[in-house]
């Protein structure tokens, strides 16, 4: 008698576990019913000049914040750095030690001698001919690399 109640209890538990597994399985599968949720890189057909023009036009009429009475709006400045220039700048920022100082646990403390030394090194590296050479090197690498952007 004791064995049949144990068997019944075991079968009931197994049945409940199987039903819960069946109902819970779709929640572990992700949202594949609506398509692949992974992001796909997008390419733009808008030129850099068109984006710059749109940004400058918007900034001429954009709202300001705070007390704006009698304050004229400054001219819009849009940077035209290339990917190679941004990548070179980032490498020099890291190489100078400024990245570690700004992203460290204490944050960017401009009063510390170590931060000022890293900032001076970063400025020196940007003004050196090595920066231009690095930009040229990265441009040639980007030109030689095949495009990996796919449009679906």
TORLOGU-576868 format. One line per 5 residues: number of its first residue (from 1); their letters; for each residue x, y negated, z of C-alpha. Coordinates in Angstrom, 1 decimal, m for minus. Layout:
TORLOGU-576868
NUM	a	X:Y:Z | ...
***
This chain:
TORLOGU-576868
1	xxxxx	0.0:0.0:0.0 | 2.8:m2.4:0.8 | 4.6:m1.6:m2.4 | 1.5:m2.4:m4.6 | 1.0:m5.8:m2.9
6	xxxxx	4.7:m6.6:m3.4 | 4.5:m5.6:m7.0 | 1.3:m7.7:m7.5 | 3.0:m10.7:m5.9 | 6.1:m10.2:m8.1
11	xxxxx	4.0:m10.0:m11.3 | 1.9:m13.0:m10.3 | 5.1:m15.0:m9.6 | 6.6:m13.9:m12.9 | 3.4:m14.9:m14.8
16	xxxxx	3.3:m18.3:m13.2 | 7.0:m18.9:m13.9 | 6.5:m17.9:m17.6 | 3.5:m20.2:m17.9 | 5.4:m23.1:m16.4
21	xxxxx	8.3:m22.4:m18.7 | 6.0:m22.4:m21.8 | 4.4:m25.7:m20.7 | 7.8:m27.4:m19.8 | 9.7:m26.3:m22.9
26	xxxxx	8.6:m29.2:m25.1 | 9.8:m31.8:m22.6 | 13.4:m30.4:m22.8 | 13.4:m30.4:m26.6 | 13.6:m34.2:m27.0
31	xxxxx	11.4:m36.3:m29.2 | 11.9:m34.4:m32.4 | 8.2:m34.4:m33.3 | 8.6:m38.0:m34.4 | 11.9:m37.5:m36.3
36	xxxxx	15.5:m37.4:m35.4 | 16.1:m39.8:m32.5 | 19.8:m40.4:m33.2 | 20.6:m43.9:m34.5 | 21.6:m44.3:m38.1
41	xxxxx	24.0:m47.0:m39.1 | 22.2:m49.7:m41.2 | 23.7:m51.8:m43.9 | 22.6:m55.3:m44.7 | 22.2:m56.8:m48.2
46	xxxxx	22.4:m60.3:m46.7 | 25.7:m62.1:m47.4 | 27.8:m63.7:m44.7 | 27.2:m67.1:m46.4 | 23.4:m66.6:m46.2
51	xxxxx	23.6:m65.6:m42.5 | 25.8:m68.6:m41.7 | 23.4:m71.0:m43.6 | 20.4:m69.6:m41.8 | 22.1:m69.9:m38.4
56	xxxxx	23.1:m73.5:m39.0 | 19.6:m74.4:m40.3 | 18.0:m72.8:m37.2 | 20.4:m74.5:m34.8 | 19.5:m77.9:m36.2
61	xxxxx	15.9:m77.6:m35.0 | 16.3:m75.1:m32.2 | 15.0:m76.0:m28.8 | 17.4:m76.9:m26.0 | 17.1:m76.1:m22.4
66	xxxxx	17.1:m78.5:m19.4 | 16.8:m82.2:m19.5 | 17.4:m83.2:m23.2 | 16.3:m86.9:m23.2 | 18.9:m88.9:m25.0
71	xxxxx	21.2:m86.0:m25.6 | 21.9:m85.4:m29.3 | 22.5:m81.8:m30.4 | 26.0:m80.8:m31.3 | 26.8:m79.5:m34.8
76	xxxxx	26.5:m75.8:m35.2 | 29.8:m73.9:m35.4 | 29.8:m70.5:m37.0 | 32.9:m68.4:m37.0 | 34.0:m66.8:m40.2
81	xxxxx	36.5:m64.2:m38.8 | 37.0:m61.0:m40.7 | 36.8:m57.6:m39.1 | 40.6:m57.4:m39.3 | 41.0:m60.7:m37.5
86	xxxxx	38.6:m59.7:m34.7 | 40.4:m56.3:m34.4 | 43.8:m57.9:m34.3 | 42.6:m60.4:m31.7 | 41.2:m57.6:m29.6
91	xxxxx	44.5:m55.6:m29.8 | 46.5:m58.7:m28.7 | 44.0:m59.4:m25.9 | 44.5:m55.9:m24.6 | 48.3:m55.9:m25.2
96	xxxxx	48.7:m59.2:m23.3 | 47.1:m57.7:m20.2 | 44.2:m60.2:m20.2 | 41.7:m57.4:m20.8 | 42.7:m55.7:m17.6
101	xxxxx	42.6:m58.9:m15.7 | 39.2:m59.9:m16.9 | 37.6:m56.5:m16.6 | 39.3:m55.5:m13.4 | 37.6:m55.0:m10.1
106	xxxxx	38.2:m58.6:m8.9 | 37.0:m60.0:m12.2 | 38.5:m63.0:m14.0 | 40.2:m65.2:m11.3 | 42.0:m68.0:m13.2
111	xxxxx	43.6:m69.2:m10.0 | 45.7:m66.0:m9.7 | 49.3:m66.1:m11.1 | 48.8:m62.7:m12.8 | 45.8:m64.0:m14.8
116	xxxxx	47.6:m67.2:m15.8 | 50.6:m65.2:m16.9 | 48.4:m62.8:m19.0 | 46.5:m65.8:m20.5 | 49.8:m67.4:m21.5
121	xxxxx	51.1:m64.2:m23.1 | 47.8:m63.9:m25.0 | 48.1:m67.5:m26.3 | 51.8:m66.8:m27.3 | 50.8:m63.6:m29.1
126	xxxxx	48.0:m65.4:m31.0 | 50.4:m68.2:m32.1 | 53.1:m65.8:m33.2 | 53.6:m64.5:m36.7 | 52.9:m61.0:m35.4
131	xxxxx	49.2:m61.9:m35.3 | 49.1:m62.7:m39.0 | 51.0:m59.5:m39.8 | 48.6:m57.4:m37.7 | 45.6:m59.0:m39.5
136	xxxxx	47.2:m58.2:m42.9 | 48.0:m54.6:m41.8 | 44.4:m54.0:m40.6 | 42.9:m55.5:m43.8 | 45.0:m53.1:m45.9
141	xxxxx	43.9:m50.2:m43.7 | 40.3:m51.2:m44.0 | 40.6:m51.6:m47.7 | 42.2:m48.1:m48.1 | 39.6:m46.4:m45.8
146	xxxxx	36.6:m45.0:m47.6 | 33.2:m46.5:m46.5 | 31.6:m44.3:m43.9 | 28.2:m46.1:m43.9 | 25.4:m43.9:m45.1
151	xx	21.9:m45.1:m45.9 | 19.1:m42.6:m45.7
***
